[in-house]
Structure formats: structure tokens, C-alpha cells
Amino acid sequence: MRRRLTVGAVVTLTGLAFLTTVPGSAQAEPTAATDYTVVAAEGVSASDAQAAIKAAGGTVVSANDAVGVYRVTSTDATFQSKATASAELVGATERKAIGYAPNGLEKVERGLKSRGGKGHGPAKADPLDDKLWGLAMVKADKARKIESGDRGVTVGVLDTGLDASNPDLGAHFSTRLSRNFAPDIVGIDGECEVAGCLDPVGTDDGGHGTHVAGTIGAALNGSGISGVAPGVTLVELKGGQDSGFFFLDPVVNALTYAGDHGIDVVNMSFYVDPWLYNCTANPADSPQAQAEQQAIITGMKRALNYAHAHGVTLFGALGNNHEDLGKPRTDVSSPDYGGDPYSRPIDNASCWDLPAEGPHVIGVSSLGPSGKKSDFSNYGTEQISVSAPGGWYRDGFGTDTYQTVGNEILSSYPLKVLKEEGLVDADGNITAAGQGSVFKDCTKAGKCGYYTYLQGTSMASPHAAGVGALIVSRYGIPDFHRGGKTLPPSLVEQILYRTADEHACPTPRLQSYAQEGRSAEFDALCEGGTNFNGFYGYGIVDAYAAVGGR
């Protein structure tokens, strides 16, 4: 999963800022209208929640009554404190631009790359498949001989968008089902490309979502790459800003939409900003920050429960902070948006990294080509479910593959973003800076797609989500209500865990990354047995076994 070293540097962050409480007992002087996300208290009706919002000085812009989350605007500077004080509301979070976008881990490592990677993937099906070692690790190349994915199975990419102009993605992209829940915010995303700031579906000005989508379901069509489940239908659920932030209300709206519209699988390679961990009552936090985190916890749990209850199998990246999520370190990165970070000791019993630690989320750790846990990947027996290839630039120490880009994950990427990064020129040609890390492949009709390497748990989660989609394709039953196929998430999980390739902890159990140039902070202790442990969960996802292969 972003900008911060979380889901995969890839992990993307979401920023929810808090408004400082203004003292006073009456209405403050009017200010410019400010946007908030407001969460209703448990058991409060929609009408009572909206009445409380109005009484606090807010106007409801949009309502998600299914989970009690509202987008609100107000010119009252005391609105947030009034909303927090209301018995009908959990709290309010302010969406406030601060003018920068964090970078993901994969981008940080890209700056170190100078050597191209060797092809060590499966035999070519599509032209670049020999570079997809991840496909071979999860045995997706073998699985497609039995099941390559059913068009009636839908996979929601809850991310920064999806570039459907890539021939690998456009082939099985559903414009009808896709939605953008995250309009551009000028202060963090730059000037809007379209009137109204709502980018059309099928575009991605961030790049992260397009990369995730390719791993899940790039078409097996003779060009570019193929995904884990190349036959399924891809659905864009844009819940992240172009800059990589993920706000509470777009994510909640995307999850409830997925439940209401029959989306079978949703991948979430991000965490909700601005808190790396959302805590119920962290003494290091102000009362206002505590209320905001409580709102995020409540809203996310409701949305995840809703999606699961409506048939959505949920996958989430565990994050790139190289820590045991059951024994978290002091958080020194939050808030990453809307205020200065400060030191926050984290209590595992009352703090959550969301959505990865939310209900019903299949948490995925990242592995390098050698099968070792990527140095950046989070882990831990409490939160992990399975492991999957997410890339590790520093894998292969002592061999000629060490610190080569081929150790990462190659997938689709938007031409626009590659141009902005100076890796492709105005004419669509790969520049000297992009040589070895960017690829261009065109169909016989002359339609070209672009591909690049990234690493992170953001890249691991879509490998697992693709296997989940193959399970629904193989064993799903007709969905007579909404069309296509359906399979209860509990059965998808059961099959996924039962067929995963069990992998024991390393010997010694305390894994050091000193030879790869990492400090002792990266040392990781693997706990558990062969059938389940903190590095691999139930094992490395196995697409071939999952669809009935032996």
C-alpha cells in the first residue's frame, strides 16, 4: 500500500486534518466555508444525525446514510468542536490542504537504481511476462490453464484511478460500474484538469492505481503484460487523491458502493491519513485529535463491515513501516497532513492501522524474488493473513541481481505520469532516465501501453486480490440479482488460506537486513509455526492450488 513508508510506499496516505477548537460559547465570526467529514454516533438515525449537523452550524453536502458518514460544509469556525460535543455525532474531520504530496517507498528506491533487471519470470505469454517473477511465484501462469478469470467477476481497484487507455486494462474495464469518489483538491493535487474537478473514470493522474490494476487483471492479449486474473472485469473505485492522500469520506463511499453494486473483490493498497495509527484515546493526542481518530475508526469499521456483509472480499496491504503490527513502535510520522508530526507511543490494544487492521480485511505482507520478507514490509501474527510478491530492490545480496530493478514488480503505468517524471518524452519515447525501468509495448493496431517497476506491500496485495478473483471465477455461483458470479467472502478466505503455500519462519527467526545496508530497526522476529506465522501468514498465495491444480 503510498507516500509514507507504509503500504508499499506505495502505500498511499490519506489526509484528514483537524480544526483547532476556537474558545467561546457563541457563534464565532463567519469564515470561509470549510469541508468536513462527520460521523454519526452508533444507533443514531440519519434524520437525527443531520439535525445535529445543522444545529452545530453545518450544511450536509452529501450523505452516506448506510454507515452514517456525511460530507459537510460550514462557515462557523467552532463547527468541529460543536460537532464533537454533540451526543449524536462521533466527531468531525476537516479536509485542509497543506500543499505537498508524500512520496512512496518505491519512488524512493527508484532514485537508487542504475542497473536493469534480468527476466526471471514465467515463459512469455504476453511480451513482457518473462519479467513478472511475481506471476511465477504465485503460480498464476499455471493457474490460467484451469481458470484465467471470468468476465462476470468484478474487482474494484480502490486507489488513485485507473488508466483505461492502456490496452491491457481497457480490454476488460467497466466504464458503467466505475466511479470517482475523490474530486481533485487544488491545494494538494494541482490545477484541475476538467471542469468541476472530477476526473473522468478511466484516468489516473497518480499512477498507483494503474500499477495495482495491471497486476490484478492485465489482459492476456498478446501485448504488454498479463495479470494474475487476466479474464476478470476491472472496476475503478477512485478513493485517493492524485497526490496520494486518501480521505475518509471517499474511501467509505467507495466501500459502500462496492457492496451495493455487486463488486466481488476490492483491493486497498493504502492507509487513511493523517494518522499512521488511529487510537481511541491516546494520551499523547489532544481531545480534538482523539475525537477525529475515533471518527475514522468508527467510519472505516462500519464501511468494511457493510462491504463484507454485501459480498465483497477485502484485501489490504499491511504497510511499509518495517514493524510488527502487534508490537508497534512509537509513531513519529503522524499527523502527516494538516499539522506537524509528534511522538505518539502506540498501544496495540486501542490503536489501528486502517484499513489493514480493520474487520474482514485480508492483510498481505510483501516478499522479494528470493521468497524472503521484503525489508520494508510490516508483519505480525495478529494482522497478517497471507504473503505475496511485492518486490524488494535489495534482494539477492551477493548475486548479480542485488540492487537491480528487476527485483521489483513490473506493471502498467500512465503515460502522463511517466512524462511528468521525465521517464518518457513528449513524443512517447523512453528517455535515458527511463531506460531499463520503463517499457513500451504496442498492439498490432498501434495502441501502446507503458509499464514500470514499483515495490511495496501495495504491489503484494493485488497479487493476492487476483487470486481471490480467480477463486470467485472458479467456484462462484450465478448472481441472479445483479448478474455475473458471486461467492461469500468467508468461502473465498477459506479457500485462499487452505491452498496457500505454507512457508516456515527463517532460521534464525530473527531476520537481520544488515548486509542489505539496513539498520537494526529493520530486524524482524518471525513468530509462529509453519502453518501460520508473522512473516507469511497462512503462506504464499497459490493461484494454481486455489483453482484446483495439484
C-alpha positions in Angstrom: 0.0 0.0 0.0 1.9 5.1 -0.5 3.8 8.1 0.2 4.8 7.2 3.5 6.7 4.0 4.1 3.6 2.0 4.6 1.6 0.0 2.4 4.2 0.0 0.0 5.4 3.2 -0.4 3.5 2.7 -2.3 1.2 2.9 0.2 -0.8 5.8 -0.2 -1.8 8.1 2.5 -4.9 9.8 3.2 -5.1 13.1 4.9 -7.8 14.2 7.3 -6.9 17.4 9.0 -8.4 18.8 12.3 -9.6 22.2 13.0 -8.3 23.9 16.2 -11.1 24.5 18.7 -11.9 28.1 19.0 -12.8 29.2 22.5 -16.2 30.9 23.1 -19.7 30.0 23.9 -21.5 31.5 20.9 -21.2 31.7 17.2 -17.7 32.7 16.0 -17.2 35.3 13.3 -18.0 33.8 9.9 -15.1 32.3 8.0 -14.7 30.9 4.5 -16.6 27.7 4.0 -14.6 24.6 5.2 -15.2 21.0 4.2 -15.6 18.3 6.9 -16.3 14.6 7.2 -18.7 13.9 10.0 -19.5 10.5 11.5 -22.8 9.8 13.4 -22.8 8.1 16.8 -23.8 4.5 17.0 -27.5 3.9 16.6 -28.3 7.5 15.6 -30.8 7.8 12.8 -30.0 9.7 9.6 -32.5 12.4 10.4 -31.2 12.9 13.9 -27.6 13.0 12.7 -28.3 15.6 10.0 -30.3 17.6 12.5 -27.3 17.6 14.8 -25.0 18.7 12.0 -27.3 21.6 11.2 -27.5 22.6 14.9 -23.7 22.7 15.0 -23.6 25.1 12.1 -23.0 22.7 9.2 -24.7 22.0 5.9 -24.8 18.5 4.6 -23.4 18.3 1.0 -23.6 14.5 0.6 -24.8 11.7 2.9 -23.9 8.1 3.2 -26.8 7.0 5.5 -25.8 3.3 5.2 -22.9 3.9 7.5 -23.6 7.3 9.0 -20.9 9.3 7.3 -21.5 12.8 5.9 -19.7 15.4 3.9 -20.4 18.8 5.4 -19.5 22.4 4.8 -19.6 25.2 7.4 -18.5 28.8 7.8 -18.6 28.5 11.6 -15.1 28.3 13.0 -16.4 26.4 16.0 -18.2 23.8 14.0 -15.7 21.0 14.7 -15.8 21.5 18.4 -19.6 21.7 18.4 -19.9 18.5 16.3 -17.5 16.7 18.7 -19.6 17.8 21.7 -22.8 16.6 20.2 -24.2 13.3 21.6 -25.5 12.4 18.1 -22.1 12.7 16.4 -18.7 10.9 17.0 -16.7 13.8 15.6 -15.7 15.8 12.5 -12.5 15.8 10.4 -11.5 18.8 8.3 -10.2 18.4 4.7 -7.5 21.0 4.6 -4.7 21.3 2.0 -1.2 21.8 3.1 0.5 21.9 -0.3 2.7 18.8 -0.6 2.4 15.2 -1.5 4.3 12.4 0.2 6.4 10.0 -1.8 6.1 6.3 -1.8 8.8 3.8 -0.9 9.0 2.5 -4.4 9.8 6.0 -5.6 12.5 6.5 -3.0 14.2 3.3 -4.1 13.9 4.2 -7.8 16.3 7.0 -7.2 19.0 4.4 -6.4 18.5 2.3 -9.4 21.1 2.2 -12.1 21.0 -1.4 -13.4 18.3 -3.1 -15.3 16.7 -6.3 -14.2 17.1 -9.7 -15.8 13.9 -11.6 -16.9 13.2 -14.2 -14.3 9.5 -14.7 -14.6 7.4 -17.3 -16.4 7.8 -18.2 -20.0 6.3 -15.5 -22.2 2.6 -15.4 -22.7 2.5 -11.6 -23.3 5.7 -9.9 -24.4 6.9 -8.7 -21.0 5.7 -11.6 -18.9 9.2 -13.0 -18.6 9.9 -10.1 -16.3 7.0 -10.9 -14.0 8.6 -13.2 -11.4 5.6 -12.5 -9.2 3.3 -14.4 -11.6 5.6 -17.4 -11.3 5.8 -17.2 -7.5 2.0 -17.3 -7.1 1.7 -19.9 -10.0 -0.7 -17.7 -11.9 0.9 -18.8 -15.1 -0.1 -22.4 -14.3 -3.5 -21.5 -12.9 -4.7 -19.9 -16.1 -4.6 -23.3 -17.8 -7.5 -24.1 -15.5 -9.1 -20.7 -14.8 -8.0 -17.3 -16.1 -10.8 -15.3 -14.7 -14.5 -14.8 -15.5 -15.7 -11.6 -17.1 -18.7 -11.9 -14.7 -16.3 -11.4 -11.7 -15.6 -7.8 -10.8 -12.6 -6.5 -9.0 -12.7 -3.0 -7.5 -9.4 -1.1 -7.5 -9.9 1.4 -4.6 -7.0 3.7 -5.4 -5.9 6.8 -7.3 -7.7 5.9 -10.5 -7.1 3.5 -13.5 -5.7 4.4 -16.9 -8.0 2.6 -19.2 -6.2 3.9 -22.3 -3.6 1.1 -21.7 -4.7 -1.8 -24.0 -4.0 -4.3 -21.2 -6.6 -2.5 -18.9 -9.1 -1.1 -21.3 -10.0 -4.5 -22.7 -11.8 -5.6 -19.5 -12.6 -2.2 -17.9 -16.1 -1.5 -16.9 -17.0 2.2 -17.5 -20.5 1.5 -16.4 -19.6 0.4 -12.9 -16.6 2.6 -12.3 -16.9 5.8 -10.2 -14.7 8.6 -9.0 -15.4 9.4 -5.3 -12.4 11.8 -4.9 -12.6 15.1 -6.8 -9.3 16.9 -7.2 -8.3 19.3 -4.4 -6.3 22.1 -5.9 -4.1 22.7 -2.9 -2.7 19.2 -3.0 -3.5 17.8 -6.4 -2.6 20.8 -8.6 -4.9 22.6 -11.0 -8.0 20.6 -12.0 -7.8 19.0 -15.5 -11.6 19.2 -16.0 -14.4 21.5 -15.1 -15.8 20.5 -11.7 -12.5 18.8 -10.7 -14.0 15.3 -11.0 -11.7 13.4 -13.4 -13.5 11.1 -15.7 -13.3 7.4 -14.9 -10.6 5.6 -16.9 -7.9 8.1 -16.0 -5.2 8.1 -13.3 -3.1 11.2 -12.6 -1.3 9.5 -9.7 -0.2 6.2 -11.3 -0.5 4.0 -8.2 -4.0 2.6 -9.1 -3.0 1.8 -12.6 0.0 -0.2 -11.4 -2.2 -2.2 -9.0 -4.8 -2.8 -11.6 -2.3 -4.3 -14.0 -1.1 -6.9 -11.5 -4.6 -7.9 -10.8 -6.0 -8.2 -14.2 -4.0 -7.0 -17.2 -5.4 -8.8 -20.2 -3.8 -11.9 -21.8 -3.9 -10.3 -25.2 -0.5 -10.6 -26.9 0.8 -7.2 -25.8 2.4 -5.8 -22.6 1.9 -8.0 -19.6 -0.7 -10.3 -18.2 -2.2 -10.1 -14.7 -2.9 -12.8 -12.1 -6.6 -13.0 -13.3 -6.5 -11.7 -16.9 -10.1 -12.5 -17.6 -11.9 -10.6 -14.8 -13.6 -7.2 -15.1 -11.7 -4.3 -13.6 -13.7 -1.5 -11.9 -12.2 1.8 -10.9 -13.2 3.0 -7.4 -11.3 6.2 -7.2 -11.0 7.0 -3.5 -7.5 8.5 -3.5 -6.4 12.0 -4.5 -4.0 12.4 -7.4 -1.4 13.4 -4.8 -1.8 10.0 -3.0 -3.8 11.1 0.0 -6.9 9.0 0.9 -9.6 10.8 2.8 -12.2 9.1 5.0 -15.4 10.0 3.0 -14.2 8.9 -0.5 -13.0 5.6 0.9 -16.2 5.0 2.9 -18.3 5.9 -0.1 -16.3 3.6 -2.4 -16.7 0.6 0.0 -20.4 1.0 0.4 -20.8 1.5 -3.3 -18.9 -1.8 -3.9 -21.3 -3.6 -1.6 -24.4 -2.1 -3.2 -23.3 -2.8 -6.8 -22.1 -6.4 -6.6 -18.3 -5.9 -6.7 -16.7 -9.2 -5.8 -13.2 -8.2 -4.7 -11.8 -4.9 -3.6 -8.1 -4.2 -3.2 -6.9 -1.5 -0.8 -3.2 -0.5 -1.0 -3.3 2.5 1.2 -4.0 3.7 4.8 -6.3 6.5 5.8 -4.5 9.8 6.6 -3.4 11.6 8.5 -2.7 9.1 11.3 -0.5 6.0 10.8 -2.4 4.6 13.7 -5.8 5.7 14.8 -6.2 5.4 18.6 -9.3 5.6 20.7 -7.8 7.7 23.5 -4.0 8.2 23.1 -2.8 10.4 25.9 -0.3 12.0 23.6 -3.2 13.3 21.4 -5.3 16.4 22.1 -9.0 15.8 22.8 -9.8 17.1 19.3 -7.3 14.7 17.7 -8.8 11.8 19.8 -12.3 12.6 18.5 -11.1 12.8 14.9 -9.4 9.4 15.2 -12.5 7.9 16.8 -14.5 9.1 13.8 -12.1 7.5 11.4 -12.1 4.2 13.4 -15.9 4.2 13.5 -16.5 5.2 9.9 -14.0 2.7 8.5 -15.2 -0.2 10.6 -18.8 0.4 9.5 -17.8 0.6 5.9 -15.7 -2.5 5.9 -18.4 -4.5 7.8 -21.0 -3.2 5.3 -19.0 -4.2 2.2 -18.2 -7.7 3.7 -21.9 -8.2 4.6 -22.8 -7.4 1.0 -20.5 -9.9 -0.6 -17.2 -8.1 -1.1 -13.9 -9.9 -0.3 -11.5 -7.3 1.0 -7.7 -7.3 0.5 -5.3 -4.8 2.1 -1.6 -4.0 2.1 0.0 -4.4 5.5 2.2 -1.4 5.1 5.9 -0.5 4.6 6.9 0.7 8.0 9.0 -2.5 8.7 7.3 -3.2 12.0 5.4 -5.9 13.8 1.9 -4.5 13.8 1.2 -6.4 17.0 4.1 -4.7 18.7 4.1 -1.2 17.1 6.9 1.3 17.6 6.3 4.9 18.7 4.7 6.7 15.9 6.7 9.8 14.9 5.1 10.4 11.4 1.6 11.5 12.4 -0.2 13.6 11.6 1.2 13.5 8.1 -1.3 16.1 6.9 -2.7 19.3 8.4 -0.2 19.6 11.3 3.3 18.9 12.5 4.1 15.2 13.4 4.9 14.5 17.0 5.9 11.4 19.1 3.0 9.1 19.9 3.5 5.9 21.9 1.2 3.3 20.4 -1.0 0.9 22.4 -1.7 -2.2 20.3 -5.0 -2.8 22.2 -6.5 0.6 21.3 -4.8 1.7 18.1 -5.4 0.5 14.5 -3.7 0.9 11.1 -6.7 1.2 8.8 -7.9 -0.4 6.6 -5.3 -3.1 7.0 -6.2 -3.8 10.6 -10.0 -3.3 10.1 -12.6 -6.1 10.2 -12.7 -8.7 7.4 -9.6 -7.3 5.6 -7.2 -10.0 4.3 -3.8 -8.5 5.2 -0.9 -9.1 2.8 2.9 -8.9 3.5 5.5 -8.4 0.8 8.2 -10.8 -0.4 11.1 -10.4 -2.7 12.1 -12.8 -5.6 14.0 -15.0 -3.1 10.9 -15.5 -1.0 12.3 -13.5 1.9 10.2 -10.9 3.6 10.9 -7.5 2.0 12.9 -5.4 4.5 10.3 -2.6 4.4 7.2 -4.9 4.8 5.1 -4.9 8.0 4.4 -8.2 9.5 2.9 -9.8 12.7 0.7 -12.8 13.7 -2.2 -10.6 14.8 -2.8 -8.9 11.4 -1.2 -10.9 8.6 -3.3 -13.3 6.6 -1.1 -14.3 3.6 2.0 -13.2 1.8 2.7 -12.3 -1.8 5.3 -10.9 -4.1 5.6 -7.1 -3.6 9.2 -6.6 -4.7 12.5 -5.9 -2.9 15.1 -3.9 -4.7 17.8 -5.1 -2.3 17.1 -8.8 -2.7 19.8 -11.1 -4.0 22.7 -9.9 -1.9 25.9 -11.5 -3.1 24.5 -12.2 -6.6 24.3 -10.1 -9.8 20.6 -9.4 -9.2 21.4 -7.4 -6.0 20.0 -3.9 -6.2 18.5 -4.3 -9.7 15.2 -3.0 -10.7 14.1 -6.5 -11.9 13.7 -7.4 -8.2 10.6 -5.2 -8.1 7.2 -5.6 -9.7 6.6 -4.6 -13.3 3.1 -3.4 -14.1 1.1 -0.8 -16.1 1.6 2.9 -15.6 0.0 6.0 -17.1 1.9 7.8 -19.9 1.0 11.2 -18.5 2.7 10.4 -15.1 5.8 8.9 -16.8 6.2 12.1 -18.8 5.9 14.2 -15.7 8.6 12.1 -14.1 10.9 12.6 -17.1 11.0 8.9 -18.0 9.1 9.3 -21.3 9.4 12.3 -23.6 6.7 14.4 -25.3 6.7 12.0 -28.3 6.1 9.0 -26.2 9.7 7.7 -26.3 11.5 6.4 -23.3 14.2 8.8 -22.2 17.7 8.0 -21.0 16.4 8.3 -17.4 13.8 5.7 -18.1 15.9 3.1 -19.9 15.8 -0.2 -18.1 13.0 0.7 -15.8 10.3 1.7 -18.2 8.9 -0.3 -21.1 6.6 0.5 -24.0 4.7 -2.2 -25.9 2.2 -1.7 -28.7 -0.6 -3.7 -30.2 -0.6 -4.6 -33.9 -3.2 -1.8 -34.3 -0.6 0.6 -32.9 -2.1 1.2 -29.5 0.6 1.5 -26.9 0.9 0.7 -23.2 3.6 1.8 -20.8 5.0 -0.2 -17.8 7.3 0.4 -14.9 8.7 -1.1 -11.8 7.5 -0.3 -8.2 7.8 -2.1 -4.9 5.8 -2.2 -1.7 3.1 -4.1 0.1 0.9 -2.1 -2.3 2.2 -4.4 -5.0 1.8 -7.6 -2.9 -1.9 -7.0 -2.1 -3.0 -7.0 -5.8 -1.3 -10.4 -6.3 -3.5 -11.8 -3.5 -6.6 -10.0 -4.7 -6.1 -11.5 -8.2 -6.0 -15.0 -6.6 -9.2 -14.1 -4.8 -10.8 -13.1 -8.1 -9.8 -16.5 -9.6 -11.4 -18.3 -6.7 -14.7 -16.4 -7.3 -14.4 -17.2 -11.0 -13.8 -20.9 -10.4 -16.3 -21.6 -7.6 -18.7 -18.7 -7.8 -22.4 -19.2 -8.4 -24.6 -17.1 -10.7 -25.7 -13.8 -9.1 -29.3 -13.7 -10.3 -29.9 -10.3 -8.6 -27.0 -8.3 -10.1 -25.6 -10.6 -12.8 -22.2 -12.2 -13.0 -20.9 -14.5 -10.3 -20.8 -14.3 -6.5 -19.2 -16.2 -3.7 -19.4 -15.4 0.0 -16.2 -13.7 1.3 -15.9 -16.3 4.0 -15.6 -19.1 1.4 -13.1 -17.1 -0.6 -11.0 -16.6 2.5 -11.3 -20.3 3.4 -10.1 -21.4 0.0 -7.3 -18.8 -0.1 -5.9 -19.8 3.3 -6.3 -23.5 2.8 -4.5 -23.5 -0.6 -1.7 -21.0 0.3 1.8 -22.5 0.1 2.9 -22.8 3.7 6.3 -21.3 4.5 8.2 -21.7 7.7 10.0 -18.8 9.5 13.6 -18.3 8.5 16.5 -19.7 10.6 17.4 -17.9 12.7 13.9 -16.5 13.4 15.3 -13.0 14.0 15.8 -11.8 10.4 18.6 -9.2 10.0 18.9 -6.9 7.0 22.3 -5.5 7.9 24.0 -7.0 4.9 21.5 -5.2 2.7 22.5 -1.9 4.4 19.6 -1.6 6.8 19.9 -0.5 10.5 18.9 -2.7 13.4 15.5 -1.1 13.4 14.7 -3.3 10.4 15.5 -6.5 12.3 12.3 -8.6 12.3 11.4 -11.5 14.6 9.2 -14.2 12.9 6.8 -15.9 15.3 4.6 -18.8 14.8 4.8 -22.2 13.1 5.0 -23.5 9.5 1.2 -23.4 9.0 0.9 -19.8 10.2 3.5 -17.2 11.2 4.1 -13.5 11.3 6.0 -13.2 8.0 4.0 -15.4 5.7 0.6 -15.8 7.4 -1.1 -19.0 6.1 1.5 -19.0 3.3 2.3 -17.5 -0.1 -0.9 -17.2 -2.1 -1.0 -20.1 -4.7 -3.3 -19.4 -7.7 -2.8 -22.9 -9.1 -3.8 -24.7 -6.0 -6.7 -22.2 -5.4 -8.4 -23.2 -8.6 -7.9 -26.9 -8.1 -4.5 -27.6 -9.5 -2.1 -30.0 -7.8 
